[in-house]
Amino acid sequence: MRDAAQWVQKRVMERVHYAGSSILTGSAIAHALIDYAQALAEVGTSATTQIPTLNDDGTPGMSEVLIGPASQLIADTEESPYDEVVDDELVARLRRAADRVRNDSSPSPAAQMMDDDPRNDTSVDEF
């Protein structure tokens, strides 16, 4: 007879390491965050954004992250028994913001905070 653990489907997310701490979030969110941080670093500015996370006990959380030229983000793939954190609207906003920074070379003012609810699909200029 098989062990019950063999039937558990493993879910994969990304653990983002930042400033001596780490957060667990969805893979697409982590990759979009790192892409945006890279774009900001390329033009020498920064921004603050909030991303949905998963706490150690599996409950949803939210983290505020300052990203920019000095950001040293590392995303490690990690298995989790919990459902992946997904926020397609946030991923799209982060990707648009990164594209705008790269194409215009004129990002929003340094360290400007994103709208309180990162899932609000408002203008990218709010980054």
N, C-alpha and C positions, 0 to 999 in steps of 0.2 A: 504494500500500500504506500502511496506517495505521501510525503509530508505536505501539509497545507500550505507551507511557504512556497512550494513550487507552483502553486496556482496563482499567486499574487503577481499581477503585472507590474513590472518596474516602470516607474515614471522618471523622466530625466528633466532636470532643470539646471540652472546655472547659479553657482554661489559666487557672488561678486565680492571680491576682497578690496577694501578701501580703507586707508588710514588706520590700519591695525585692527579693523573689525571686518565683518562680512555680513552679507544679506543673501537670502535665497529668493530668487525670482524666476520668472519664465525665461526660457532661452531667447525668444525673440525680443523680449524687453531688454535683457542684458546686452544682447548684441547691438540693439539700436542705441542704448545708453552709451556704450563704448564708442560706437561710430560718431555720435554727437560730441562726445568728449574729444575725440580725435580732431573733428572739424574745428571745434573751439580752440584747441591747442595750436592748430595750423595758423590761426589768425591772432593768437595771443590774447584771448579773452576767456571769460568764464560765465557760467550760468548755474542757477540752482533749479533743480527739478525734483518732483516727487514721483516715486515709483511704487507700485503695489508689490508687497513681499509676502513671504510665508514665514510665520514664527516657528520656532522649534517644535511647538506642540500641534502644528498644523493649522492654527488659526490665521486668518488674513491680517496683514499689517500694512503699514505705509512707511516708507523711508524717504527722507529729504536728503538729496545728494548734491554737493557742490562739485561741479566738473569744470575742467579747463586745462590750461597749460601745465599746471603742477599736478594734475590728477594722475595717479598711477593705479589704474583699475586692472584687475585680473579676474577673468571669469573662468571658473572651473566647472566642468560638467559633474553633476552629482545625482545619484539615484535617490528617489524619495518615495515613500508610500502614499504621498498625497497627490492630489490633482495638480497639474501644472498651472501656475499663475499666467493668465492670458489677458491681455488688454490691447486688442488690435488697433483701437483708436489712438492710444498713447504711442504705440510703435510707429504708426503712420505720422503722428505729429513730430516725434523725435527724428524720423527720417527726413521729413520735409524741412525741419529746422537745420539739420546737418547739411542738406543740399543747398539751402539758402545761404548758409554761412560760406560754404565752398564756392558757390557761384557768384555771390555778391561781394564777398569779403567784407561784409558790413553787418556783423551780428548785432543783436540787441545789446543795450548797455551792459557792462560787466556785472556779473553776479546778480542779474535781475531774476526775480523769483517767478516761476511758472504759476499760472492760475491755481488757486487753492485745490481745485478738483482736477487732477491731470486728465481725467476722462472727458472733460468738456471739450468739444471739438470747436474751439474758437480759432481765431486767426493765429498763425504761426508767429506773428509779431509779438505775441504775449510772452514768448520765451525770454 
